[in-house]
Amino acid sequence: MPDYDRELVREILSQIQHSARTILKRFEPIRSADDFTASETGLEKLDAICMQLIAIGESLKNLDKVTEKSLLIRYPQMDWKKAKGLRDIISHHYFDLNAEAIYDVCEKHIEMLTQIIEKIINDLS
């Protein structure tokens, strides 16, 4: 078992879990990508969700740093490279952001991310 600060890892995982749950809550009323772009409220939800996705990506990068890339690799059911890369895409290309892509991420990947993070937390306990 690699040697790393388990308390710090749990804290980072907890932050990711919180962000993922926040995304799920904010995404609840969204039925299509158009719901993001059709109103000011939808755009605010898109902004808020993107901020959480950036936080998740940054936290995943920190997790890799702290664990010397030894933890996430043990959970291959998630594409961690894409999850971390989404942070860069949102941060560096925000004005070209595709609401459809964010909708897709929220609909298809955040629930699974939440479950995997919970499993990692449980496995560390």
Rosetta blueprint (number, residue, H / E / L):
1 M L
2 P L
3 D L
4 Y L
5 D L
6 R H
7 E H
8 L H
9 V H
10 R H
11 E H
12 I H
13 L H
14 S H
15 Q H
16 I H
17 Q H
18 H H
19 S H
20 A H
21 R H
22 T H
23 I H
24 L H
25 K H
26 R H
27 F H
28 E L
29 P L
30 I L
31 R L
32 S L
33 A H
34 D H
35 D H
36 F H
37 T H
38 A L
39 S L
40 E H
41 T H
42 G H
43 L H
44 E H
45 K H
46 L H
47 D H
48 A H
49 I H
50 C H
51 M H
52 Q H
53 L H
54 I H
55 A H
56 I H
57 G H
58 E H
59 S H
60 L H
61 K H
62 N H
63 L H
64 D H
65 K H
66 V H
67 T L
68 E L
69 K L
70 S L
71 L L
72 L H
73 I H
74 R H
75 Y L
76 P L
77 Q L
78 M L
79 D L
80 W H
81 K H
82 K H
83 A H
84 K H
85 G H
86 L H
87 R H
88 D H
89 I H
90 I H
91 S H
92 H H
93 H L
94 Y H
95 F H
96 D H
97 L L
98 N L
99 A H
100 E H
101 A H
102 I H
103 Y H
104 D H
105 V H
106 C H
107 E H
108 K H
109 H L
110 I H
111 E H
112 M H
113 L H
114 T H
115 Q H
116 I H
117 I H
118 E H
119 K H
120 I H
121 I H
122 N H
123 D H
124 L H
125 S L
